[in-house]
């Protein structure tokens, strides 16, 4: 009686969300999530903003809005991305229900079944699953410490007619690494040569706690090949579900039509909070506090790994963001070990969940340092030392 | 450089939203929208609920939530739909970002390109566009005063392998009419005979102001063929974007996987407000107030049409909901006349926007009576009398 779309038939729910569900209710130290630290959430600001919006203009806050986004928010986002060096001559901005929705809207607008999409390996599973759910042919390209392996990338571009590249160049999920400016420019040159588009997914970009800023790929994009996915989830609140896209106007136009059938528009109260957040005089110090905290936690986690984990486990050294990636230079399956870790009250995300082929054993894992307390980082890494 | 998906290439933005945009900023009497009356929005209740949620449990309100929905809301929805006669033995409930998203999730879960979807004519354009955006073959079946024309329906079922029927049986958009219980049962029997599934879209069901309740198709569905789409948009607030689905468990499971890639989860604050709304001791009297108001406005609009519009214009007599449908038994193109009406400061939605073939001239139009004031209804229909 029930026959399913070939697009969704074999799609599994995110393994990460499964781990999070497994951890729910247990008193775990969890390095598995991707949440901002609870203490960074500007709760009072959000509460006051909503109270003001409901008191002064309940119609705006509670009735239908336009699909491309609340006008004030769109304007402030335009200012923001212009400051980041993006040109709005041939690009437009729209609001989305979280950064995740940008990926879905792009896929829906430009992909036909069988189109080739390249992504980094490892990569964000939420991106990967979007492309799978449109029956795209997804091919992985290995990631190096300074970004995509260019040789491997060009090999794929020669062998396939590639439609789209999905990348998280800044404070990568799950790697924590940042792509060099050189590589960003090289990839844009390849996009010109092989005629493909790029999704630049950048939810963590503002959370830099050390090192020099690297320009976004969108700000280096003179041809209109990059669709930029921004998000308020890591700097304001994930539960509000607000993100945005900066895209070439013809692409953006289709994305707005697609959004109309998907959810009509993004929650108005969330959009109003995001708009006021961008104009908030506490914005800069709020971001600075987040960066200071995450830098401190990242350094602590680094030290603990070096101290408590075996020598054959190496880790990345993020300059920002919320994730750190560990490689085990030994034949250890982190998928199997997870049950043991959870028994000892620690959760991490095994590396296979970030791969296209999830059946291979995977001697790597992702750690989140934004959410756990400093005590939990020390205690949790100690326990992981016992696990491995 | 930009080539688009065949799924979205020819999809136009909703003509209704275009009319609303045209009307924006002008001092119009608008019968074009589909919004609840501003004065019915429970603004204080919403503000207090959010303040409480942010004060007592900011982590719940602002961090990530699970994809299938905030647990308390899911439980209260389960209670609610059980009271409406739906069985939860083989069905589950999930929260969505508005009722619109239910249609999209179902289409994404079960449709392959070329699958045949039947819909009523006229029908809700937001539904129609979802199916078009999956490259489904959409075929219309005429609507009669008591629901779908059964003979025309069975003719299509014989000629096509139909996968899905999309219907709005209660207080239809745009017709305002309600399908009889007899026809509901007859359609379920046809679904068994010809093996297809049904989306029952029911955003207006609670807004009955006269006549007897008719059971939902989902409550009559013994076989698990109906996916029920519910919404808080017309009874609480459209801007919060909360809806829900009741669906057979295997279908629901796929819908949850689909939602994970589309927007991860629905805005938590909106879900908390919806959950508290269902438990609010003011709920019943709130719904009663909405019904009383819309009944009064619907009767007034009926009277005004009879009084001020030419005799060759007939209208439906809704027992609930927010829309009334007018047929012009004369060769008049309501699409062309709209510009004239807007010049005279009145907006309506011409009938062609609810059709599959939008190029044919259309001598019908939809009027909304929930949003305009009583004075505006009198004045606006008078002006329409001049227009026609």
Interface residues (C-beta under 8 A of the other chain):
Chain A: X1 X2 X3 X4 X5 X6 X7 X8 X11 X12 X13 X14 X17 X21 X33 X34 X35 X36 X38 X41 X43 X46 X47 X50 X51 X54 X55 X58 X59 X61 X62 X63 X64 X65 X66 X67 X97 X98 X100 X101 X103 X104 X108 X109 X110 X111 X112 X113 X126 X129 X130 X133 X195 X197 X223 X224 X225 X233 X237 X238 X239 X240 X241 X248 X250 X251 X254 X256 X257 X258 X260 X261 X262 X263 X264 X265 X266 X267 X268 X269 X270
Chain B: X1 X2 X3 X4 X5 X6 X7 X8 X9 X11 X12 X13 X14 X17 X21 X33 X34 X35 X36 X38 X41 X43 X46 X47 X50 X51 X54 X55 X58 X59 X61 X62 X63 X64 X65 X66 X67 X97 X98 X100 X101 X103 X104 X108 X109 X110 X111 X112 X113 X126 X129 X130 X133 X195 X197 X223 X224 X225 X233 X237 X238 X239 X240 X241 X248 X250 X251 X254 X256 X257 X258 X260 X261 X262 X263 X264 X265 X266 X267 X268 X269 X270
